[in-house]
Amino acid sequence: YENAIPLFKESKYASALLYFQSVIADTDNPKYWDAMYYSALCHKNMNNKQKAIIVIQKIIDAKVAQSSQAQQLLEEL
């Protein structure tokens, strides 16, 4: 996760996504939902709208802290 954020900020979305996905692979990771949200942003920024929507919907359905942000992101798409 710590490696992914700087890449995300540098607009290196594909590289950042790889790191976020490694966090997502571990559902017990405390950064799991943050990584999910950022992965949705990566997909959005890489014009993978359908993949972004799928991830966003999972966040919203889980009713976690990131749900309201995810809802806003969904409305932008």
C-alpha positions in Angstrom: 0.0 0.0 0.0 2.8 2.4 0.9 4.5 1.8 -2.4 1.2 2.3 -4.4 0.3 5.8 -3.1 3.3 7.6 -4.5 2.8 5.9 -7.8 -0.8 6.9 -7.8 0.1 10.5 -7.1 2.6 10.4 -10.0 -0.3 9.3 -12.3 1.4 5.9 -12.7 -2.0 4.1 -12.4 -1.1 0.8 -13.9 1.9 0.4 -11.6 0.0 1.6 -8.5 -2.9 -0.8 -9.3 -0.5 -3.8 -9.1 0.4 -2.8 -5.5 -3.2 -2.1 -4.6 -4.2 -5.5 -5.9 -1.6 -7.2 -3.7 -3.3 -5.6 -0.7 -6.7 -6.5 -2.0 -5.6 -10.2 -2.2 -5.4 -10.2 1.6 -9.0 -9.5 2.9 -7.6 -9.3 6.5 -5.3 -6.4 5.6 -6.4 -3.2 7.5 -5.9 -1.2 4.3 -8.1 -3.5 2.2 -11.0 -1.0 1.7 -8.6 1.9 1.1 -6.9 -0.2 -1.6 -10.2 -1.1 -3.1 -11.1 2.6 -3.4 -7.8 3.5 -4.9 -8.0 0.6 -7.3 -11.4 2.0 -8.5 -9.7 5.4 -9.0 -6.9 3.8 -11.0 -9.4 2.0 -13.2 -11.3 5.3 -13.7 -8.2 7.2 -14.6 -7.1 4.5 -17.0 -10.6 4.7 -18.7 -11.6 1.2 -17.5 -15.0 2.5 -16.5 -16.6 -0.9 -16.3 -14.0 -2.3 -13.9 -14.2 0.9 -11.8 -17.9 0.5 -11.5 -17.6 -3.1 -10.3 -15.1 -2.2 -7.6 -17.1 0.9 -6.5 -20.3 -1.2 -6.2 -18.5 -3.7 -3.9 -17.4 -0.8 -1.7 -20.9 0.6 -1.5 -22.5 -2.8 -0.9 -20.1 -3.4 2.0 -21.2 -0.2 3.7 -17.7 0.6 4.9 -16.1 4.0 5.7 -15.2 4.6 2.0 -18.8 4.0 0.8 -19.8 7.7 0.6 -16.6 8.5 -1.4 -17.3 5.5 -3.6 -20.9 6.8 -4.2 -19.6 10.1 -5.2 -17.1 8.5 -7.6 -19.9 6.4 -9.1 -21.9 9.6 -9.8 -18.9 11.1 -11.6 -18.7 8.1 -14.0 
